[in-house]
């Protein structure tokens, strides 16, 4: 079977079709609709209900977000209060291990809280450092002087107070340094750790 094509020349007059298309392009079309009053009223009521429901959902979401924020804030305040109470309790325990007078204990407590603030350390870190050095033979100023390098090293290295104190004491013993070199040792380790990081 073979395909066979036929070409038929045609002469068509499309001027009328083109004229009608041009007339439609430049014309505005008006649509008229007949609607009874009940249908429009029902549609208006439905739209009003949808808007009211959307407003109710938005108000509910806003209320939920506000409640969540309040709960989060209360939990944060509760945790901070518990931490503060725990820190003061720990500090009191550490201070009662020595035979200091009440005024010396109060002075040490105030200075340790001040040290924690000045060194941007937690009161737990300071309390742990004081616990290490608290004994009958230490004065308040001696404990402060020994605790400060330990707290600094602990904050810089991420170690707890006990390993920090051990590291400082080990370096002092290894290089036969006096106790007044503790701060120098802590500063040196802190500088080295910051340069390595």
Buried (B, 14 or more C-beta within 10 A) or exposed (E): EEEEEEEEEEEEEEEEEEEEEEEEEEEEEEEEEEEEEEEEEEEEEEEEEEEEEEEEEEEEEEEEEEEEEEEEEEEEEEEEEEEEEEBBEBBEEBBEEBEBEEEBBEBBBEBBBEBBEEBEBBBBBBBBBBBBBBEEEBEBEEBBBBBBBBBBBBBBBEBBBBBBBEBBBEBBEEEEBEEEBBBEBBBEBBEEEEEEE
